[in-house]
Each structure stands twice: as C-alpha cells, then as structure tokens.
Amino acid sequence: MGVEAATFFDYMEPFLNYRKDIYGATDQTLKSNLIDLTLFQRFILNEQYPVIDGPSTMAFQYHLKNDRGNCGGSINRKTFTLKSYSHFLRLMDVPQADNLPFYDVLKIRQGYRNRPNALTRHQVGLLFKDIDRKTILGLRDYAVYALMYLAGLRVGEVHFLDLESIDLENHRITVIGKGNKTRQLHLTREMGQILAEYLAVRHFFHHSQKTTALFVSKKGNRLAIRTMEDNMKKLLPKADLITPFNVTCHTLRHSFASHLNDSDVDILVIQSLLGHSSPRSTEPYIHPSMEKVREAMEKLPGVLYVKQLIKEGVLNLKFQNNSPRRE
C-alpha cells in the first residue's frame, strides 16, 4: 500500500524550499524538479490512480517511454526527482511513505538513448556567418553562441555568467555548472577577441550599468535562456542548414565535443572542458563524424588494395549508365 494520491502531492512546495535552502539547489534544478513532479501529478490525475504504488509508477514509465518518447536518461532523471521527493516525505513522516516504490525502480541503461547530434565545421561556419556583427544585438548573440561552440558552455551556464566571470587579461573564464560546480576555462585568442568586441558595446544596452550580468537583454535584464533559444530558432532559416535533426543551442556544445574528438583530444580533457563529473557522461558526446568514418574506411587494407589496382590499370571500373539495353 502506497501513499494516497491526494496526499502525495501536498508537499511539493516545502520539498523545493528544502532543496534550495539546505542543499543549495539552483533555480534551474528546482525548475526541472517542479516540471517532473507536475508531469507525474498530471499523469496520476488523468489516469485516476488513487494510490502512488508500484503499478502506477510502472505505468508512468511506460507513458514516458511510449507516449512521450523520452530516452533512458530523461526517464532516469524524472525517477530520481521522485526518489528525492519520496525521501523528503519519509522525513516528514507522511503515512505510508516508507512503502513508496521509487527506490525499487532500476536505473535504465542507455541502450535506447540517441547520440547527441552535431554540426559539421562547415555548417557551424554557415550559422555564425549569418549573425550580423554590425549591430549591437548581433555582437551580443555572436558572443553568446561562440561561448557554446568555442568553449562548450551549456545555455544555462552562459545565462549565469557575470562581468567578473571574464578575465581577458589572464585569458580565463569562470563558469558555474550543474550542481553549482565551478570550473575555470582557458579563453582562446579568438574567443577573447569576440568577448572584447561585445564588451565594447555592452554599455549601449538599456540599464546595463545596473546589472552584473555579462549578457544583457533589450530591457536591461540578464539575457534569458528562452531568448537565447528563440534567437537561435530565428537564425536557422537564414543559415539555410539542412540537417536530419533539430538544431538547438545545445547542438553547439555537442559540436564542440565532437570536433575536439575528431582532432584526437583525450576524452579526459573533453570531460574537463564540458564540466562532467565522470567520463561516462562524456562518452555519448564522443562519436566520430561522418568525415572521420570515411577517412577510417579509406584506410582499410581491402580498400587500399583495390585503389592500388585501379591506379596500376589492372582494374578498370565503370559505372553502369541508365541507357536502355538493346535486345
């Protein structure tokens, strides 16, 4: 017997406050927790489950996988939120909280997780080429997206950057990542120049002197994550990119990792740059580009042998044409 559904969701606000005050959870983390809990609440209400128990939890997993198309990692994250919430209910001595099933739910292996999509270097060039750097907004957006591609920052990490996060003199940038973990990254000469050009016009933004935020909106506020994402959507039609996947701000981070991997950078270095606590978190980003696969295929012994035969004239290959055969 689990907790009654009517009681289960009564502690969401105290749970979020507890996570923030005691564990220092970031606003982005709390927002994700709330989204996960609200999604579970909506499912329970729509399916009219009277009790939060094993069957209702398994049904929610099926809903996430089959109806919403969530990958294993996404389902794991939602399950972790429910585990944390059930632990909080135990601390609050909620009746039957000890019988909640979330700790019995096994973590899903990443077998059906899609690998992150990445742009080619040429596609990245097309994207940045269409940002108008003759305007103040263009200089700002160019710097925003350059940090995602040239430094591998998450959109949330760019959002939380302050003026003091940038040290152009010593070529360093201080980034606050997931879990409030701080890391320092080297600023390349190119990235430093891009930031310097933006900083030279930052004071033209409305009320820019009243905020410590590095990137400022038209209204003088810290540039919102949604604004960065929306501006990226507006940019894509101009760049005329043709990809089999949706291009987002996070695609630039994927591309950063993929291109480092193509350049034979060690996975531990890429892990450090991305701010991952474990190499396992980095592995999904590390997959060869199609160009890298083509180069590897060209080095296969059989391919090299056939190419040598063609070069020596021993083998003469002709492509079949589409002209009709004579009977």
JOMO-V266421 format. One line per field, one symbol per residue. phi: phi as a letter, one per 20 degrees, with the letter a starting at -180 (. if undefined). psi: psi as a letter, one per 30 degrees, with the letter a starting at -180 (. if undefined). burial: 1 if it has 16 or more other C-alpha atoms within 10 Angstrom, else 0. A space follows every 10 residues. Layout:
# JOMO-V266421
phi: ???
psi: ???
burial: ???
This chain:
# JOMO-V266421
phi: .eefgfegef dffgffffff fedmffgfff ffgfffffff ffffffelef cebggfffff fffffeedmf egfffgffff ffffffffff felfgmffef effefffffe fdeffgecef fffffffffe efeedfffff fffgffffee cmffffffge fdgffdcffd lccdddefml fdcdcfefff ffffffffff dgfffglffe ceffddegen efffffffff fffffgfffl fdcecfecgf fffgfgffff ffemffffff gfffneebgf fegffecfff ffffffffef gfffffffff fenfddecef eefffee
psi: kakkefeegf geeeeeeeee eefhkleeee eeeeeeeeee eeeeeefhkf kjaeeeeeee eeeeeeefgk leeeeeeeee eeeeeeeeee eghkkgffgk feffkkkklh egkkkkkkll eeeeeeefeg kjgfleeeee eeeefeeeef fgkleeeeeg kleffkieeg hlkkkjakgg kkkklkklee eeeeeeeeff feffkkgfff kfkekklegg lkkleeeeee eeefeeeefh kjlglkklef eeeeeeeeee efghkkeeee eeefgkfkfe ffeffikkle eeeeeeeffk eeeeeeeeee efgekjkkkk lgkkkk.
burial: 0111100110 0100110010 0000100011 0011011001 1011000000 1111011001 1001000001 1111110111 1111111111 0000001111 1100000000 0000011110 0011011101 1010011011 1111111111 1111111111 1100110100 0111111100 0000111000 1101111110 0100100100 0111111001 1111100100 0100110010 0000001111 1111111110 1000001001 1111110000 0101111010 0000000000 0000000000 0000000000 0000000
